[in-house]
Structure formats: structure tokens, C-alpha cells
Amino acid sequence: MTSMFSEQQEIVRRVESLFALADQLEARLAKAQAQVDKLTPSLLARAFAGKLVPQDPNDEPAAKLLERLRRRERPIL
């Protein structure tokens, strides 16, 4: 009888330990998700401002590129 009780106690101890680990992992995930949520708008803002990579002054301005693409897409009649 005692061996059965100690086996049950060991099972309970392991399950509680796994629940504690799951709680820690859940907290880490929530923290990481909060960091991602803050980072995403910041990255988008930097991307639209052209600050993610060094800018090449020899690159064609976006307005000219868009106009060239618009002309190319128009059907010739």
C-alpha cells in the first residue's frame, strides 16, 4: 500500500512540476508577443521612412518609378 501511495505522490509531484513549467512558458510567450506587437509598428514606420537600409542617392525616385509602371500597364489602342 505504501509503495502505491509513494508512486501516486511522485506522479502528482511531476504533474505539478510540468504545470509550473507550462506557466513559465506561457508567461515567456506573452512577454515575447508583447515585444513583437511593439516592434511591428516601429519597423513599418522605419520602412516607410526609408530608414531600414542605407539609401542609394542614384536610385530612381519612387514617383518616377510609379509613373513609368503606370505608363507600361496602360493598353495601347
mmCIF file of the N, C-alpha and C atoms, coordinates in Angstrom:
data_MODEL
# 
_entry.id   MODEL 
# 
loop_
_atom_site.group_PDB 
_atom_site.id 
_atom_site.type_symbol 
_atom_site.label_atom_id 
_atom_site.label_alt_id 
_atom_site.label_comp_id 
_atom_site.label_asym_id 
_atom_site.label_entity_id 
_atom_site.label_seq_id 
_atom_site.pdbx_PDB_ins_code 
_atom_site.Cartn_x 
_atom_site.Cartn_y 
_atom_site.Cartn_z 
_atom_site.occupancy 
_atom_site.B_iso_or_equiv 
_atom_site.pdbx_formal_charge 
_atom_site.auth_seq_id 
_atom_site.auth_comp_id 
_atom_site.auth_asym_id 
_atom_site.auth_atom_id 
_atom_site.pdbx_PDB_model_num 
ATOM 1   N N  . MET A 1 1  ? 0.825  -1.198 0.000   1.00 0.00 ? 1  MET A N  1 
ATOM 2   C CA . MET A 1 1  ? 0.000  0.000  0.000   1.00 0.00 ? 1  MET A CA 1 
ATOM 3   C C  . MET A 1 1  ? 0.869  1.263  0.000   1.00 0.00 ? 1  MET A C  1 
ATOM 4   N N  . THR A 1 2  ? 1.934  1.248  0.754   1.00 0.00 ? 2  THR A N  1 
ATOM 5   C CA . THR A 1 2  ? 2.806  2.415  0.864   1.00 0.00 ? 2  THR A CA 1 
ATOM 6   C C  . THR A 1 2  ? 3.485  2.710  -0.467  1.00 0.00 ? 2  THR A C  1 
ATOM 7   N N  . SER A 1 3  ? 3.884  1.666  -1.164  1.00 0.00 ? 3  SER A N  1 
ATOM 8   C CA . SER A 1 3  ? 4.551  1.870  -2.445  1.00 0.00 ? 3  SER A CA 1 
ATOM 9   C C  . SER A 1 3  ? 3.590  2.497  -3.457  1.00 0.00 ? 3  SER A C  1 
ATOM 10  N N  . MET A 1 4  ? 2.324  2.117  -3.405  1.00 0.00 ? 4  MET A N  1 
ATOM 11  C CA . MET A 1 4  ? 1.327  2.702  -4.283  1.00 0.00 ? 4  MET A CA 1 
ATOM 12  C C  . MET A 1 4  ? 1.128  4.188  -3.961  1.00 0.00 ? 4  MET A C  1 
ATOM 13  N N  . PHE A 1 5  ? 1.087  4.517  -2.690  1.00 0.00 ? 5  PHE A N  1 
ATOM 14  C CA . PHE A 1 5  ? 0.909  5.900  -2.260  1.00 0.00 ? 5  PHE A CA 1 
ATOM 15  C C  . PHE A 1 5  ? 2.111  6.751  -2.672  1.00 0.00 ? 5  PHE A C  1 
ATOM 16  N N  . SER A 1 6  ? 3.335  6.219  -2.493  1.00 0.00 ? 6  SER A N  1 
ATOM 17  C CA . SER A 1 6  ? 4.501  6.996  -2.888  1.00 0.00 ? 6  SER A CA 1 
ATOM 18  C C  . SER A 1 6  ? 4.575  7.158  -4.396  1.00 0.00 ? 6  SER A C  1 
ATOM 19  N N  . GLU A 1 7  ? 4.099  6.175  -5.130  1.00 0.00 ? 7  GLU A N  1 
ATOM 20  C CA . GLU A 1 7  ? 4.069  6.309  -6.591  1.00 0.00 ? 7  GLU A CA 1 
ATOM 21  C C  . GLU A 1 7  ? 3.081  7.405  -6.993  1.00 0.00 ? 7  GLU A C  1 
ATOM 22  N N  . GLN A 1 8  ? 1.934  7.433  -6.337  1.00 0.00 ? 8  GLN A N  1 
ATOM 23  C CA . GLN A 1 8  ? 0.947  8.482  -6.610  1.00 0.00 ? 8  GLN A CA 1 
ATOM 24  C C  . GLN A 1 8  ? 1.513  9.853  -6.259  1.00 0.00 ? 8  GLN A C  1 
ATOM 25  N N  . GLN A 1 9  ? 2.217  9.957  -5.148  1.00 0.00 ? 9  GLN A N  1 
ATOM 26  C CA . GLN A 1 9  ? 2.826  11.226 -4.755  1.00 0.00 ? 9  GLN A CA 1 
ATOM 27  C C  . GLN A 1 9  ? 3.842  11.683 -5.803  1.00 0.00 ? 9  GLN A C  1 
ATOM 28  N N  . GLU A 1 10 ? 4.623  10.747 -6.328  1.00 0.00 ? 10 GLU A N  1 
ATOM 29  C CA . GLU A 1 10 ? 5.613  11.076 -7.351  1.00 0.00 ? 10 GLU A CA 1 
ATOM 30  C C  . GLU A 1 10 ? 4.928  11.562 -8.625  1.00 0.00 ? 10 GLU A C  1 
ATOM 31  N N  . ILE A 1 11 ? 3.844  10.918 -8.988  1.00 0.00 ? 11 ILE A N  1 
ATOM 32  C CA . ILE A 1 11 ? 3.089  11.343 -10.175 1.00 0.00 ? 11 ILE A CA 1 
ATOM 33  C C  . ILE A 1 11 ? 2.558  12.754 -9.974  1.00 0.00 ? 11 ILE A C  1 
ATOM 34  N N  . VAL A 1 12 ? 1.979  13.013 -8.803  1.00 0.00 ? 12 VAL A N  1 
ATOM 35  C CA . VAL A 1 12 ? 1.451  14.351 -8.500  1.00 0.00 ? 12 VAL A CA 1 
ATOM 36  C C  . VAL A 1 12 ? 2.572  15.382 -8.533  1.00 0.00 ? 12 VAL A C  1 
ATOM 37  N N  . ARG A 1 13 ? 3.729  15.044 -7.974  1.00 0.00 ? 13 ARG A N  1 
ATOM 38  C CA . ARG A 1 13 ? 4.869  15.959 -7.961  1.00 0.00 ? 13 ARG A CA 1 
ATOM 39  C C  . ARG A 1 13 ? 5.307  16.286 -9.389  1.00 0.00 ? 13 ARG A C  1 
ATOM 40  N N  . ARG A 1 14 ? 5.376  15.279 -10.249 1.00 0.00 ? 14 ARG A N  1 
ATOM 41  C CA . ARG A 1 14 ? 5.797  15.506 -11.632 1.00 0.00 ? 14 ARG A CA 1 
ATOM 42  C C  . ARG A 1 14 ? 4.771  16.332 -12.401 1.00 0.00 ? 14 ARG A C  1 
ATOM 43  N N  . VAL A 1 15 ? 3.495  16.042 -12.187 1.00 0.00 ? 15 VAL A N  1 
ATOM 44  C CA . VAL A 1 15 ? 2.444  16.804 -12.872 1.00 0.00 ? 15 VAL A CA 1 
ATOM 45  C C  . VAL A 1 15 ? 2.488  18.266 -12.426 1.00 0.00 ? 15 VAL A C  1 
ATOM 46  N N  . GLU A 1 16 ? 2.636  18.508 -11.135 1.00 0.00 ? 16 GLU A N  1 
ATOM 47  C CA . GLU A 1 16 ? 2.727  19.890 -10.638 1.00 0.00 ? 16 GLU A CA 1 
ATOM 48  C C  . GLU A 1 16 ? 3.943  20.598 -11.218 1.00 0.00 ? 16 GLU A C  1 
ATOM 49  N N  . SER A 1 17 ? 5.043  19.877 -11.331 1.00 0.00 ? 17 SER A N  1 
ATOM 50  C CA . SER A 1 17 ? 6.254  20.445 -11.916 1.00 0.00 ? 17 SER A CA 1 
ATOM 51  C C  . SER A 1 17 ? 6.026  20.818 -13.381 1.00 0.00 ? 17 SER A C  1 
ATOM 52  N N  . LEU A 1 18 ? 5.345  19.960 -14.106 1.00 0.00 ? 18 LEU A N  1 
ATOM 53  C CA . LEU A 1 18 ? 5.054  20.253 -15.512 1.00 0.00 ? 18 LEU A CA 1 
ATOM 54  C C  . LEU A 1 18 ? 4.081  21.427 -15.657 1.00 0.00 ? 18 LEU A C  1 
ATOM 55  N N  . PHE A 1 19 ? 3.110  21.518 -14.752 1.00 0.00 ? 19 PHE A N  1 
ATOM 56  C CA . PHE A 1 19 ? 2.203  22.672 -14.775 1.00 0.00 ? 19 PHE A CA 1 
ATOM 57  C C  . PHE A 1 19 ? 2.975  23.963 -14.506 1.00 0.00 ? 19 PHE A C  1 
ATOM 58  N N  . ALA A 1 20 ? 3.912  23.930 -13.580 1.00 0.00 ? 20 ALA A N  1 
ATOM 59  C CA . ALA A 1 20 ? 4.726  25.113 -13.282 1.00 0.00 ? 20 ALA A CA 1 
ATOM 60  C C  . ALA A 1 20 ? 5.545  25.502 -14.505 1.00 0.00 ? 20 ALA A C  1 
ATOM 61  N N  . LEU A 1 21 ? 6.124  24.518 -15.178 1.00 0.00 ? 21 LEU A N  1 
ATOM 62  C CA . LEU A 1 21 ? 6.883  24.794 -16.392 1.00 0.00 ? 21 LEU A CA 1 
ATOM 63  C C  . LEU A 1 21 ? 5.982  25.381 -17.474 1.00 0.00 ? 21 LEU A C  1 
ATOM 64  N N  . ALA A 1 22 ? 4.792  24.840 -17.624 1.00 0.00 ? 22 ALA A N  1 
ATOM 65  C CA . ALA A 1 22 ? 3.844  25.363 -18.615 1.00 0.00 ? 22 ALA A CA 1 
ATOM 66  C C  . ALA A 1 22 ? 3.486  26.817 -18.303 1.00 0.00 ? 22 ALA A C  1 
ATOM 67  N N  . ASP A 1 23 ? 3.315  27.141 -17.021 1.00 0.00 ? 23 ASP A N  1 
ATOM 68  C CA . ASP A 1 23 ? 3.019  28.524 -16.629 1.00 0.00 ? 23 ASP A CA 1 
ATOM 69  C C  . ASP A 1 23 ? 4.181  29.453 -16.992 1.00 0.00 ? 23 ASP A C  1 
ATOM 70  N N  . GLN A 1 24 ? 5.403  29.000 -16.760 1.00 0.00 ? 24 GLN A N  1 
ATOM 71  C CA . GLN A 1 24 ? 6.586  29.810 -17.098 1.00 0.00 ? 24 GLN A CA 1 
ATOM 72  C C  . GLN A 1 24 ? 6.663  30.039 -18.607 1.00 0.00 ? 24 GLN A C  1 
ATOM 73  N N  . LEU A 1 25 ? 6.419  28.987 -19.372 1.00 0.00 ? 25 LEU A N  1 
ATOM 74  C CA . LEU A 1 25 ? 6.467  29.114 -20.828 1.00 0.00 ? 25 LEU A CA 1 
ATOM 75  C C  . LEU A 1 25 ? 5.375  30.044 -21.341 1.00 0.00 ? 25 LEU A C  1 
ATOM 76  N N  . GLU A 1 26 ? 4.203  29.955 -20.735 1.00 0.00 ? 26 GLU A N  1 
ATOM 77  C CA . GLU A 1 26 ? 3.101  30.835 -21.131 1.00 0.00 ? 26 GLU A CA 1 
ATOM 78  C C  . GLU A 1 26 ? 3.448  32.299 -20.851 1.00 0.00 ? 26 GLU A C  1 
ATOM 79  N N  . ALA A 1 27 ? 4.084  32.560 -19.720 1.00 0.00 ? 27 ALA A N  1 
ATOM 80  C CA . ALA A 1 27 ? 4.490  33.931 -19.379 1.00 0.00 ? 27 ALA A CA 1 
ATOM 81  C C  . ALA A 1 27 ? 5.551  34.436 -20.359 1.00 0.00 ? 27 ALA A C  1 
ATOM 82  N N  . ARG A 1 28 ? 6.504  33.577 -20.713 1.00 0.00 ? 28 ARG A N  1 
ATOM 83  C CA . ARG A 1 28 ? 7.537  33.974 -21.679 1.00 0.00 ? 28 ARG A CA 1 
ATOM 84  C C  . ARG A 1 28 ? 6.932  34.265 -23.044 1.00 0.00 ? 28 ARG A C  1 
ATOM 85  N N  . LEU A 1 29 ? 5.966  33.452 -23.440 1.00 0.00 ? 29 LEU A N  1 
ATOM 86  C CA . LEU A 1 29 ? 5.296  33.664 -24.724 1.00 0.00 ? 29 LEU A CA 1 
ATOM 87  C C  . LEU A 1 29 ? 4.546  34.998 -24.721 1.00 0.00 ? 29 LEU A C  1 
ATOM 88  N N  . ALA A 1 30 ? 3.845  35.290 -23.644 1.00 0.00 ? 30 ALA A N  1 
ATOM 89  C CA . ALA A 1 30 ? 3.094  36.549 -23.553 1.00 0.00 ? 30 ALA A CA 1 
ATOM 90  C C  . ALA A 1 30 ? 4.043  37.745 -23.630 1.00 0.00 ? 30 ALA A C  1 
ATOM 91  N N  . LYS A 1 31 ? 5.182  37.642 -22.962 1.00 0.00 ? 31 LYS A N  1 
ATOM 92  C CA . LYS A 1 31 ? 6.171  38.730 -22.994 1.00 0.00 ? 31 LYS A CA 1 
ATOM 93  C C  . LYS A 1 31 ? 6.730  38.905 -24.401 1.00 0.00 ? 31 LYS A C  1 
ATOM 94  N N  . ALA A 1 32 ? 7.057  37.797 -25.062 1.00 0.00 ? 32 ALA A N  1 
ATOM 95  C CA . ALA A 1 32 ? 7.588  37.863 -26.424 1.00 0.00 ? 32 ALA A CA 1 
ATOM 96  C C  . ALA A 1 32 ? 6.555  38.449 -27.381 1.00 0.00 ? 32 ALA A C  1 
ATOM 97  N N  . GLN A 1 33 ? 5.292  38.062 -27.225 1.00 0.00 ? 33 GLN A N  1 
ATOM 98  C CA . GLN A 1 33 ? 4.233  38.578 -28.091 1.00 0.00 ? 33 GLN A CA 1 
ATOM 99  C C  . GLN A 1 33 ? 4.063  40.078 -27.897 1.00 0.00 ? 33 GLN A C  1 
ATOM 100 N N  . ALA A 1 34 ? 4.162  40.539 -26.663 1.00 0.00 ? 34 ALA A N  1 
ATOM 101 C CA . ALA A 1 34 ? 4.052  41.976 -26.388 1.00 0.00 ? 34 ALA A CA 1 
ATOM 102 C C  . ALA A 1 34 ? 5.202  42.727 -27.051 1.00 0.00 ? 34 ALA A C  1 
ATOM 103 N N  . GLN A 1 35 ? 6.398  42.148 -27.030 1.00 0.00 ? 35 GLN A N  1 
ATOM 104 C CA . GLN A 1 35 ? 7.545  42.787 -27.680 1.00 0.00 ? 35 GLN A CA 1 
ATOM 105 C C  . GLN A 1 35 ? 7.346  42.844 -29.196 1.00 0.00 ? 35 GLN A C  1 
ATOM 106 N N  . VAL A 1 36 ? 6.827  41.775 -29.775 1.00 0.00 ? 36 VAL A N  1 
ATOM 107 C CA . VAL A 1 36 ? 6.563  41.749 -31.216 1.00 0.00 ? 36 VAL A CA 1 
ATOM 108 C C  . VAL A 1 36 ? 5.510  42.798 -31.573 1.00 0.00 ? 36 VAL A C  1 
ATOM 109 N N  . ASP A 1 37 ? 4.474  42.896 -30.749 1.00 0.00 ? 37 ASP A N  1 
ATOM 110 C CA . ASP A 1 37 ? 3.413  43.868 -31.012 1.00 0.00 ? 37 ASP A CA 1 
ATOM 111 C C  . ASP A 1 37 ? 3.940  45.297 -31.002 1.00 0.00 ? 37 ASP A C  1 
ATOM 112 N N  . LYS A 1 38 ? 4.928  45.580 -30.149 1.00 0.00 ? 38 LYS A N  1 
ATOM 113 C CA . LYS A 1 38 ? 5.525  46.920 -30.103 1.00 0.00 ? 38 LYS A CA 1 
ATOM 114 C C  . LYS A 1 38 ? 6.483  47.126 -31.273 1.00 0.00 ? 38 LYS A C  1 
ATOM 115 N N  . LEU A 1 39 ? 7.179  46.084 -31.655 1.00 0.00 ? 39 LEU A N  1 
ATOM 116 C CA . LEU A 1 39 ? 8.196  46.184 -32.688 1.00 0.00 ? 39 LEU A CA 1 
ATOM 117 C C  . LEU A 1 39 ? 7.607  46.364 -34.075 1.00 0.00 ? 39 LEU A C  1 
ATOM 118 N N  . THR A 1 40 ? 6.519  45.693 -34.381 1.00 0.00 ? 40 THR A N  1 
ATOM 119 C CA . THR A 1 40 ? 5.945  45.719 -35.721 1.00 0.00 ? 40 THR A CA 1 
ATOM 120 C C  . THR A 1 40 ? 5.615  47.136 -36.195 1.00 0.00 ? 40 THR A C  1 
ATOM 121 N N  . PRO A 1 41 ? 4.888  47.957 -35.436 1.00 0.00 ? 41 PRO A N  1 
ATOM 122 C CA . PRO A 1 41 ? 4.617  49.321 -35.909 1.00 0.00 ? 41 PRO A CA 1 
ATOM 123 C C  . PRO A 1 41 ? 5.901  50.132 -36.088 1.00 0.00 ? 41 PRO A C  1 
ATOM 124 N N  . SER A 1 42 ? 6.856  49.913 -35.207 1.00 0.00 ? 42 SER A N  1 
ATOM 125 C CA . SER A 1 42 ? 8.119  50.631 -35.305 1.00 0.00 ? 42 SER A CA 1 
ATOM 126 C C  . SER A 1 42 ? 8.850  50.263 -36.599 1.00 0.00 ? 42 SER A C  1 
ATOM 127 N N  . LEU A 1 43 ? 8.873  48.979 -36.913 1.00 0.00 ? 43 LEU A N  1 
ATOM 128 C CA . LEU A 1 43 ? 9.530  48.539 -38.151 1.00 0.00 ? 43 LEU A CA 1 
ATOM 129 C C  . LEU A 1 43 ? 8.825  49.099 -39.379 1.00 0.00 ? 43 LEU A C  1 
ATOM 130 N N  . LEU A 1 44 ? 7.501  49.076 -39.362 1.00 0.00 ? 44 LEU A N  1 
ATOM 131 C CA . LEU A 1 44 ? 6.757  49.614 -40.503 1.00 0.00 ? 44 LEU A CA 1 
ATOM 132 C C  . LEU A 1 44 ? 7.031  51.107 -40.674 1.00 0.00 ? 44 LEU A C  1 
ATOM 133 N N  . ALA A 1 45 ? 7.063  51.833 -39.575 1.00 0.00 ? 45 ALA A N  1 
ATOM 134 C CA . ALA A 1 45 ? 7.336  53.271 -39.651 1.00 0.00 ? 45 ALA A CA 1 
ATOM 135 C C  . ALA A 1 45 ? 8.719  53.523 -40.239 1.00 0.00 ? 45 ALA A C  1 
ATOM 136 N N  . ARG A 1 46 ? 9.699  52.767 -39.782 1.00 0.00 ? 46 ARG A N  1 
ATOM 137 C CA . ARG A 1 46 ? 11.060 52.927 -40.314 1.00 0.00 ? 46 ARG A CA 1 
ATOM 138 C C  . ARG A 1 46 ? 11.124 52.547 -41.787 1.00 0.00 ? 46 ARG A C  1 
ATOM 139 N N  . ALA A 1 47 ? 10.409 51.503 -42.169 1.00 0.00 ? 47 ALA A N  1 
ATOM 140 C CA . ALA A 1 47 ? 10.416 51.062 -43.569 1.00 0.00 ? 47 ALA A CA 1 
ATOM 141 C C  . ALA A 1 47 ? 9.832  52.142 -44.474 1.00 0.00 ? 47 ALA A C  1 
ATOM 142 N N  . PHE A 1 48 ? 8.696  52.707 -44.077 1.00 0.00 ? 48 PHE A N  1 
ATOM 143 C CA . PHE A 1 48 ? 8.069  53.737 -44.904 1.00 0.00 ? 48 PHE A CA 1 
ATOM 144 C C  . PHE A 1 48 ? 8.876  55.035 -44.930 1.00 0.00 ? 48 PHE A C  1 
ATOM 145 N N  . ALA A 1 49 ? 9.691  55.244 -43.903 1.00 0.00 ? 49 ALA A N  1 
ATOM 146 C CA . ALA A 1 49 ? 10.540 56.434 -43.878 1.00 0.00 ? 49 ALA A CA 1 
ATOM 147 C C  . ALA A 1 49 ? 11.863 56.193 -44.596 1.00 0.00 ? 49 ALA A C  1 
ATOM 148 N N  . GLY A 1 50 ? 12.074 54.960 -45.082 1.00 0.00 ? 50 GLY A N  1 
ATOM 149 C CA . GLY A 1 50 ? 13.313 54.650 -45.795 1.00 0.00 ? 50 GLY A CA 1 
ATOM 150 C C  . GLY A 1 50 ? 14.517 54.534 -44.889 1.00 0.00 ? 50 GLY A C  1 
ATOM 151 N N  . LYS A 1 51 ? 14.297 54.126 -43.642 1.00 0.00 ? 51 LYS A N  1 
ATOM 152 C CA . LYS A 1 51 ? 15.389 54.084 -42.672 1.00 0.00 ? 51 LYS A CA 1 
ATOM 153 C C  . LYS A 1 51 ? 15.839 52.675 -42.293 1.00 0.00 ? 51 LYS A C  1 
ATOM 154 N N  . LEU A 1 52 ? 15.346 51.653 -42.996 1.00 0.00 ? 52 LEU A N  1 
ATOM 155 C CA . LEU A 1 52 ? 15.756 50.292 -42.656 1.00 0.00 ? 52 LEU A CA 1 
ATOM 156 C C  . LEU A 1 52 ? 17.096 49.923 -43.291 1.00 0.00 ? 52 LEU A C  1 
ATOM 157 N N  . VAL A 1 53 ? 17.337 50.438 -44.473 1.00 0.00 ? 53 VAL A N  1 
ATOM 158 C CA . VAL A 1 53 ? 18.594 50.159 -45.172 1.00 0.00 ? 53 VAL A CA 1 
ATOM 159 C C  . VAL A 1 53 ? 19.172 51.474 -45.672 1.00 0.00 ? 53 VAL A C  1 
ATOM 160 N N  . PRO A 1 54 ? 20.465 51.505 -45.907 1.00 0.00 ? 54 PRO A N  1 
ATOM 161 C CA . PRO A 1 54 ? 21.058 52.735 -46.456 1.00 0.00 ? 54 PRO A CA 1 
ATOM 162 C C  . PRO A 1 54 ? 20.424 53.057 -47.813 1.00 0.00 ? 54 PRO A C  1 
ATOM 163 N N  . GLN A 1 55 ? 20.165 54.321 -48.048 1.00 0.00 ? 55 GLN A N  1 
ATOM 164 C CA . GLN A 1 55 ? 19.546 54.748 -49.291 1.00 0.00 ? 55 GLN A CA 1 
ATOM 165 C C  . GLN A 1 55 ? 20.617 55.092 -50.320 1.00 0.00 ? 55 GLN A C  1 
ATOM 166 N N  . ASP A 1 56 ? 20.401 54.669 -51.554 1.00 0.00 ? 56 ASP A N  1 
ATOM 167 C CA . ASP A 1 56 ? 21.319 54.950 -52.653 1.00 0.00 ? 56 ASP A CA 1 
ATOM 168 C C  . ASP A 1 56 ? 20.825 56.201 -53.366 1.00 0.00 ? 56 ASP A C  1 
ATOM 169 N N  . PRO A 1 57 ? 21.605 57.273 -53.336 1.00 0.00 ? 57 PRO A N  1 
ATOM 170 C CA . PRO A 1 57 ? 21.151 58.512 -53.988 1.00 0.00 ? 57 PRO A CA 1 
ATOM 171 C C  . PRO A 1 57 ? 20.999 58.360 -55.498 1.00 0.00 ? 57 PRO A C  1 
ATOM 172 N N  . ASN A 1 58 ? 21.567 57.309 -56.088 1.00 0.00 ? 58 ASN A N  1 
ATOM 173 C CA . ASN A 1 58 ? 21.447 57.085 -57.530 1.00 0.00 ? 58 ASN A CA 1 
ATOM 174 C C  . ASN A 1 58 ? 20.166 56.345 -57.898 1.00 0.00 ? 58 ASN A C  1 
ATOM 175 N N  . ASP A 1 59 ? 19.423 55.856 -56.902 1.00 0.00 ? 59 ASP A N  1 
ATOM 176 C CA . ASP A 1 59 ? 18.164 55.165 -57.180 1.00 0.00 ? 59 ASP A CA 1 
ATOM 177 C C  . ASP A 1 59 ? 17.141 56.137 -57.755 1.00 0.00 ? 59 ASP A C  1 
ATOM 178 N N  . GLU A 1 60 ? 16.315 55.594 -58.645 1.00 0.00 ? 60 GLU A N  1 
ATOM 179 C CA . GLU A 1 60 ? 15.236 56.374 -59.234 1.00 0.00 ? 60 GLU A CA 1 
ATOM 180 C C  . GLU A 1 60 ? 14.217 56.733 -58.160 1.00 0.00 ? 60 GLU A C  1 
ATOM 181 N N  . PRO A 1 61 ? 13.753 57.978 -58.114 1.00 0.00 ? 61 PRO A N  1 
ATOM 182 C CA . PRO A 1 61 ? 12.722 58.336 -57.124 1.00 0.00 ? 61 PRO A CA 1 
ATOM 183 C C  . PRO A 1 61 ? 11.461 57.481 -57.321 1.00 0.00 ? 61 PRO A C  1 
ATOM 184 N N  . ALA A 1 62 ? 10.790 57.206 -56.249 1.00 0.00 ? 62 ALA A N  1 
ATOM 185 C CA . ALA A 1 62 ? 9.600  56.355 -56.281 1.00 0.00 ? 62 ALA A CA 1 
ATOM 186 C C  . ALA A 1 62 ? 8.524  56.922 -57.199 1.00 0.00 ? 62 ALA A C  1 
ATOM 187 N N  . ALA A 1 63 ? 8.356  58.237 -57.215 1.00 0.00 ? 63 ALA A N  1 
ATOM 188 C CA . ALA A 1 63 ? 7.325  58.855 -58.059 1.00 0.00 ? 63 ALA A CA 1 
ATOM 189 C C  . ALA A 1 63 ? 7.593  58.559 -59.536 1.00 0.00 ? 63 ALA A C  1 
ATOM 190 N N  . LYS A 1 64 ? 8.860  58.632 -59.946 1.00 0.00 ? 64 LYS A N  1 
ATOM 191 C CA . LYS A 1 64 ? 9.195  58.344 -61.348 1.00 0.00 ? 64 LYS A CA 1 
ATOM 192 C C  . LYS A 1 64 ? 8.967  56.868 -61.665 1.00 0.00 ? 64 LYS A C  1 
ATOM 193 N N  . LEU A 1 65 ? 9.341  56.007 -60.752 1.00 0.00 ? 65 LEU A N  1 
ATOM 194 C CA . LEU A 1 65 ? 9.141  54.575 -60.957 1.00 0.00 ? 65 LEU A CA 1 
ATOM 195 C C  . LEU A 1 65 ? 7.648  54.260 -61.098 1.00 0.00 ? 65 LEU A C  1 
ATOM 196 N N  . LEU A 1 66 ? 6.823  54.825 -60.218 1.00 0.00 ? 66 LEU A N  1 
ATOM 197 C CA . LEU A 1 66 ? 5.378  54.592 -60.296 1.00 0.00 ? 66 LEU A CA 1 
ATOM 198 C C  . LEU A 1 66 ? 4.795  55.089 -61.610 1.00 0.00 ? 66 LEU A C  1 
ATOM 199 N N  . GLU A 1 67 ? 5.242  56.262 -62.057 1.00 0.00 ? 67 GLU A N  1 
ATOM 200 C CA . GLU A 1 67 ? 4.745  56.805 -63.319 1.00 0.00 ? 67 GLU A CA 1 
ATOM 201 C C  . GLU A 1 67 ? 5.149  55.906 -64.486 1.00 0.00 ? 67 GLU A C  1 
ATOM 202 N N  . ARG A 1 68 ? 6.382  55.410 -64.462 1.00 0.00 ? 68 ARG A N  1 
ATOM 203 C CA . ARG A 1 68 ? 6.858  54.512 -65.514 1.00 0.00 ? 68 ARG A CA 1 
ATOM 204 C C  . ARG A 1 68 ? 6.030  53.221 -65.523 1.00 0.00 ? 68 ARG A C  1 
ATOM 205 N N  . LEU A 1 69 ? 5.724  52.701 -64.353 1.00 0.00 ? 69 LEU A N  1 
ATOM 206 C CA . LEU A 1 69 ? 4.905  51.486 -64.262 1.00 0.00 ? 69 LEU A CA 1 
ATOM 207 C C  . LEU A 1 69 ? 3.485  51.737 -64.749 1.00 0.00 ? 69 LEU A C  1 
ATOM 208 N N  . ARG A 1 70 ? 2.946  52.894 -64.431 1.00 0.00 ? 70 ARG A N  1 
ATOM 209 C CA . ARG A 1 70 ? 1.584  53.217 -64.889 1.00 0.00 ? 70 ARG A CA 1 
ATOM 210 C C  . ARG A 1 70 ? 1.529  53.285 -66.413 1.00 0.00 ? 70 ARG A C  1 
ATOM 211 N N  . ARG A 1 71 ? 2.523  53.896 -67.000 1.00 0.00 ? 71 ARG A N  1 
ATOM 212 C CA . ARG A 1 71 ? 2.550  54.007 -68.471 1.00 0.00 ? 71 ARG A CA 1 
ATOM 213 C C  . ARG A 1 71 ? 2.679  52.616 -69.097 1.00 0.00 ? 71 ARG A C  1 
ATOM 214 N N  . ARG A 1 72 ? 3.442  51.757 -68.499 1.00 0.00 ? 72 ARG A N  1 
ATOM 215 C CA . ARG A 1 72 ? 3.662  50.423 -69.032 1.00 0.00 ? 72 ARG A CA 1 
ATOM 216 C C  . ARG A 1 72 ? 2.389  49.581 -68.968 1.00 0.00 ? 72 ARG A C  1 
ATOM 217 N N  . GLU A 1 73 ? 1.552  49.799 -67.941 1.00 0.00 ? 73 GLU A N  1 
ATOM 218 C CA . GLU A 1 73 ? 0.358  48.988 -67.740 1.00 0.00 ? 73 GLU A CA 1 
ATOM 219 C C  . GLU A 1 73 ? -0.818 49.433 -68.618 1.00 0.00 ? 73 GLU A C  1 
ATOM 220 N N  . ARG A 1 74 ? -0.766 50.641 -69.150 1.00 0.00 ? 74 ARG A N  1 
ATOM 221 C CA . ARG A 1 74 ? -1.874 51.118 -69.978 1.00 0.00 ? 74 ARG A CA 1 
ATOM 222 C C  . ARG A 1 74 ? -1.909 50.368 -71.301 1.00 0.00 ? 74 ARG A C  1 
ATOM 223 N N  . PRO A 1 75 ? -3.082 49.923 -71.692 1.00 0.00 ? 75 PRO A N  1 
ATOM 224 C CA . PRO A 1 75 ? -3.161 49.232 -73.009 1.00 0.00 ? 75 PRO A CA 1 
ATOM 225 C C  . PRO A 1 75 ? -2.960 50.224 -74.143 1.00 0.00 ? 75 PRO A C  1 
ATOM 226 N N  . ILE A 1 76 ? -2.279 49.793 -75.178 1.00 0.00 ? 76 ILE A N  1 
ATOM 227 C CA . ILE A 1 76 ? -2.051 50.627 -76.343 1.00 0.00 ? 76 ILE A CA 1 
ATOM 228 C C  . ILE A 1 76 ? -3.201 50.407 -77.309 1.00 0.00 ? 76 ILE A C  1 
ATOM 229 N N  . LEU A 1 77 ? -3.939 51.457 -77.639 1.00 0.00 ? 77 LEU A N  1 
ATOM 230 C CA . LEU A 1 77 ? -5.086 51.348 -78.548 1.00 0.00 ? 77 LEU A CA 1 
ATOM 231 C C  . LEU A 1 77 ? -4.809 52.026 -79.852 1.00 0.00 ? 77 LEU A C  1 
# 
